[in-house]
Amino acid sequence: MILSNITVPLLGAVDTAVLGHLPSPEYLSGVAIGASVISMLLWAFGFLRMGTTGLVARANDGGARWLLRSLCLAGALGALLLLLASPLLAAITQWMNASADAAPHARAYLQIRLLSAPLALANFALLGFFIGRQDSRAPLVILVAANLLNILLDLLLILGLNMGARGAAWASVSADLCGFALAWWLLGRRHGEALSEMAGMLREADFWPWRAISPWQELLRINSDLFIRTCLLLFTLTFFTAQGAALGDTVLAANAILLQLLMMTSYALDGFAHATESLVGRAVGRGSATQFRRTTAAAGVWALGTALLISALLVVGGEWILPLFTDISAVLRTAEAFYPWLCALPLVAVWSYQLDGVFIGAGKSRQMRNTMFIATVMVFLPCWWFTRHYDNVGVWFSLFLWFVARSTGLMVYFYIYTKNKSWL
């Protein structure tokens, strides 16, 4: 799961690295804004992956019915997103404080990137099914293949054909299409019975929500909580990017590089969380308290060890890592100044990722929503307000405390549920 997870932010990291070696930071700034906006629009629907994983893991019948429901929901949301995207994009890009030079590149990136939105949402549901079935190889194949294609097309379209932000967008769209096609092929090859079951369910009148809403209620309850939680998460990251944009293209570009590195560390640590989701879901589905305790303890130890290793590698390799993303001296100097924040974050953030996996697997989505609300509204925003005069230092300090609040809140919930024996 770590190997498959770390390929996800690689897509954005490659865009950043290739554009960071173009002569002007406006290209990198424009794609940083565009990628942040598309993340907000698409990752807000990441509940399709998380919700599907937990439901499939807890199911005793293979979970095909939950996959089909999630795919139907993904299709409806994808169509709605395409219909509403245009008016939203103009407002969001203006709110992001894009400079006059960076704004055209951001708009060009977004207009193309949105074409694959429905496929990206369907991919969330399919990946959730594979993880819930403890099939870690399928996500690895899908994500590695899609991101390798993205890398090759980035090099061809951005550097070879000089297409700039448009090249980065078309590369990502092609990667989404590749991932979707490969996911369906692997579903039929590795879980053919699920395809057969879903084909039969489509012919059942009672399957559809307008005929029988009660079977959909658990899916909608969990997904609504996770949707709110993910929107708050993406608001924080988008707000972080917007504050960097307000400080100029150089700060925005430097923050974009550091944020890409943070995403890579986050997805690596999320590999343990995804494994935890599946194993905890299986333990809860079977009512096994022993399996639950063993899973959470072992995953926690491995996640902490990996976080320590990642932080150590960041500290030791800083002088080699940052130049991979840009050779613009002003951007490089700014990134170096805030690099220590990045080195410290894995040690704080690891518990928020790991406990997310526990709560997703156990179906405790409301607690995740509440914790994220407190961390964002009662910690991050007030902290930014009181430290805004410190410019980018205040922005990074606020992000650091946001991770502290997330980890602390979930630890409190975990302690309460463990003490009261309320997990099963």
N, C-alpha and C positions, 0 to 999 in steps of 0.2 A: 504493500500500500504506500510506503514511503516513496518508492521509485515512481509509481504511477502518479502520486500526488505532486511530486516536485516538478513534473513536466507541465502542470497547469500554468503556474506563473511564468514558466519558461517562454510561453507564447508572448506575453507582454514584455518580458525581459529582453528577448531577441529584438522586438520592435524598438525598445529603448536603446539597446546597444548599437544597432545599425544606424538609427537616426541620430544617436549621440555623436557619431563620427562624421556627420555632415557639417559643412562649414559654419552654419548658424544655429543657435539654440532654439529658434522659432519653430523648426520642424519638430524637435523633441518636445517643446512646450505644447504645441498644438496636439500632438498625439497623446501626451500625458493627460490633457484635458479631455480629449475624445475618449480615451480608454477609461478614464474615471467615470464619465457620464454613462458609457455603455455598460460599465460594471454595475452602476447604480440601477440601470434599467433591467439588466439581465440577472445579476446576482441577487436582486431582490426576490427573484423567483427560485433561488437556490433551495428553498424549502422543498421543492419537488424532489431533489436528491435526498435531503436529510429525512424528510417524512417517509419517502418510499423505503429507505434503508431500514428504519425502525419497524415499520409495519410488516415488511417482508420477513425480517429476522424473527419477529414474534409470531408470525403465522405458522401454523402446523400443516398447511396444505401446499406449500411451495410459494405462495404469494403472488401467483399470476393475476389474480383478481385485483390486487392492489396496484400492480404494475399497469394494468389496463386503465384503471381509474385515474392513475397519475398521468398516463399518456393522454387521455381525454382532456384532463384539466390543462395539461401543457399545450395542447392544440388550441383550446379556447383562449387561453391567456396569450399565446403567441399571436393569434389573429387580432386580439384586442390591442396588443402592444403595437402592431404595425399600423392600426387605424389611428391610434392616439399619439404616435411618436412625434410626428411633425410639429404640432403646436408645443409639445413639451420640450423638444430639443432647443428651440429658440430661447425659451425662458431659462432653461438650465444652463446653457452655454453662457448666457449673459450673467447669470448669478455666479458663474465660476471665475469672473473677473479676468477673462482672457484679454491679452493685449491686442492691439490692432493688427500686429504682425502674426500672432499665433492663432487668432480666431478663424481665419479662412481654412487653415490646415485642420483645425478641430472639426469644423462643419463638414469638410470633405470626408474626413475619416468616419464621422458618424453616419452620414447619409448612405455610405456603402456598407458599413459594418452592420447596420440594422437589418439588412436583407436576410441574414441568416438567423435572426432572433428566434423564429419558431423551431428551427433545428436545434439551437442551443438549449432551449427549454426541454425539448424531447430527450436530448442527451442527458440532462439532469436526471430524469426519471429512469432511463435505462441504466445509467451508472449506479443509481440507488438500488435498483433491483440486483445487479451483479454483486454489489457490496453486501446487501442483505442476505444473499445466498452464499456468502463467504467465497465468492469467485473473484479472487484478487488479480488473476492473470488477465481476465478480459479488460478491466479498466486500464491495466498497464499497456496492453496492446493498442487499445483505442487511443489513449492519450499520447503515447509515444509516436504512433503513426501520424496522428493529426499535427503534432507539434514539429515533427521532422519535416513534414510538408510545409508548415508555416515558415520554418527556418529557410528552407530552400527557396521558397517564393519571396521571402523578404530580401534575400540576397539578389535574386533575379530582378524583382520589380523595383526595389528601392535603389540599389547600387547599380544594377545592370541597365535598367530602362529609365532610371531617374524619375520614378513616379512619386517619390516622397510619401506624404501621408496617405494618398490614395493607394499606393502600392502596399503599404502596411495593412490597410483595411481589406483589400482584396485577398491578401495572403491569409488573413484571419478568417474571412468568409469561406475560403476554400478549405481551411482546416476544419471548420465546423461541419461542412458538407461531408468531408472525408470521415470524420468521427461518427456522424450519424449513420452513414452507409455501413461502416465497419461494425458498429454496435448492433445493427439489425442482423448482419450476417452472423456475428458471434452468438446472438441470442438464438437463432435458428440452429446453429451448429452445436452449441453447448447446452442449451436449455430448450430443445425442440418441443418438449411437452408443454412448456409455457405458451408457445405460439398456438399450439392446437387448442389449449384451454381458452385462450383469449378469443380465438375465432368462434368457438362455441358460445362464449359469453355475449358476444355482439348480437347473437340471434335471440338472446333471452330478453323478453320485454321488461322484466323486473330489474334488469341490470341498470337501466338508464335512470338518472336522478329524478326526472319528471314523473316517473312511474312509482319509484320507491326511494325516498330520500334517506331513510334511516341507515342503509348500508354505507352511505357516503359521509355520514356525520362525523365519524372518527377521523377520516381523512381531512375533512374541512376544518375540524377543530384544531388538529395538530398543525396543519399547514397555515392556518390563520395566525396562530401564535408564532410560528417560525417566520412567517412573512413580516410581521411587525418587528421581530427581533432582527431580521436581516436588513430591513429598511433602516433601522437605527444604526446598525453597524456600518452600512454603506453611507449613510448621512455623515457619520463621523469621518470616514476616510475621504469622502468628497469635500467636506468642510475643511479638512486638513489640506487637501490639494488647493482649494480655493484661497485659503489664507496664504499659501506659498505663492500663488499667482498674483495676489495683491502686492507682494513684496518684489515683484519683477520676474522677468523670464529666467534670469540666472538662478534665483532661489527656487523657482518652480521646477526648473530642470534638475537641480541638485536633489530636491525632495523627491522628484519622480524616480531618480536612480535609487535612492535609499528606500523608497517605498517598494520598488520592485524587489530589492534584496530582502526586505521584511516579508513580502508575500512569499518569496521562495522559502524562507525559514519557516513561515507559518504553515505552508502546505506540506513541508517535510514533517513537521511535528504533527500535523493533522493526519498523517498516515497511521499513527498509533490510535488517534481518536476514531478514525473510520473503522479500524479493526475492532476497537472497543464497542462501537455502535452495534456491529453485527453480533459479537460474542455476548454482550450484555442483553441484547434483544433476544437471543437464543435462550439465555439463562432465565430471563423473565418469562418468556413463552412457556418454558418447561417448569417454572416455579422452583428453580434450583438456587437456593441462597448460597450454597458452597461454590458453585460455578461463578456466581456473581462476584463474590469476595475475591476469588482467585484471579478473575479477569481484571477487576479494577486495580488490585494490588500490583500485579505483574505489569500491566500496561503503564501504570503510574511510574514505576521504577525505570522502565525502559524509556519513557518519554522524558523524564528528568535527566537521565544520562545523556540522551541525544541532545537535549537543550544545552547542557554543559559543553558538549563537544562542539556544537554549532557556534556558541559564543566564543569558545577558544579559537576555533578556526577563523572567525571574523576578526578577532584581535590580532592574530598572527599574520593573516593574509590581507589585511587592509590595504597595504601599499601596492598590492598586485591586483586586487579585486576591482577597485574603483576605476583605474585606467582602462579596464575592459569595456566600460560603458561609455566613456567619453574621453576625448583628448582636448576639449575646450578648457583652457587653464582656469578661467574664472569659475566655471561650473565645478571643476575638480576641486578647487580650493574650498568652495562653499560646502561641497559634499563631505570633504575631510573634516571640516569644523564640526559637523553634526553626526559624524560616524560613530562616536562613542555611545550615543543614544541607541543606535541600531545594535551594537554589540551587547548592550544590557537587556534589551527587550525580550529575547527568547527565554531568559530565566524567569521573567515575570509572567509572560504570556502563555507559557506552556500549560499552566493549570487551567486557564480558560479554555484552551483547545481540548485538553484531555477530559475535563468535566463536561464539556459540550457533548462529547461522545457518549459518556455515561447517561446523561439525561435524554439524549435522542434515542438511544437504544431502549431505555426504560419507558419511553413515551411521556416524559415529564416536560413537555414543551412550555407550559405556562411559567415554570420557574426560570427557564432560559430567557423568556420574554421579559419578565420582571427585572431580572438582573441586568439585562442590556439597557432597559429603560433607566434604571438608577444610575448606571455607569455613564450613560450619555447625557441625560438631562440634569442629573444632580451632581455629577463630578466633572465630566469633560467640558461642557459649556461654561459653567461657572469658573472653572480653572482658567479656561482661555480668556474669559472676560477680565479677570483680575491680573492676568499676565500678558495681555495683548500689547502693552507698551514695550515688552521685551522682544517684539518681532518674532523671528523664527524660533528663538529659544523658548518662548512661551508656548508656541504651537507644539513643539516636541515634548515639552514638559507635560502639557495637557494630554497628549496621546499616551505618554508613559503612565500617568495616573489613571487613564481610562482602562488600560490593561490591568492595572492593580485592582481597580474596582470590580472588573469582570471576574477575575480570579477569586477575589475575596468573597463576592456575593455567592458564587457557585459553591465555594467551600462551605459556607454557612448552610446552604440548602442541603448539601451532601451530608454534613454532620447531623442535621435534623432528621433527615430520612433514614440514615443509618441507625441513629439512636432509637428512633421509633419503629424500626424494622418495617418501613413502609415501601420498600422498593418492589416487592413482589405482590 
